[in-house]
Amino acid sequence: MKTPIRTCGNLPAPEALARIAETLKLLAHPQRLHLVGLLNRADAAPVHELVAALGAPQAVTSQHLNLMRRAGLVAAERRGKEVWYSLADRRALKILECVCNQGGTP
């Protein structure tokens, strides 16, 4: 006897699933997931603080943030000479929470 396939309710349209898959691919990087977690702790953070907390070079951190900004996951705001980032899409946080609830094991 076959076990019925469990789904997450009503599946979105194929186009929406494609966008979801792109977001999941974007977040499938430990430094990007770390940035989501860091931005969750603060309403907004300047890039130099994110660089220090991430422990990655400024150029690498900026590349990650730029990809996430273009995807609509984070927002950027210039304040004087600094760029401050914040979460623009809380669904990224839900994905991080789901991953963390799994204890990091498949």
Secondary structure, 3 states (H helix, E strand, C coil): CCCCCCCCCCCCCHHHHHHHHHHHHHHCCHHHHHHHHHHHHCCCEEHHHHHHHHCCCHHHHHHHHHHHHHCCCEEEEEECCEEEEEECCCHHHHHHHHHHHCCCCC
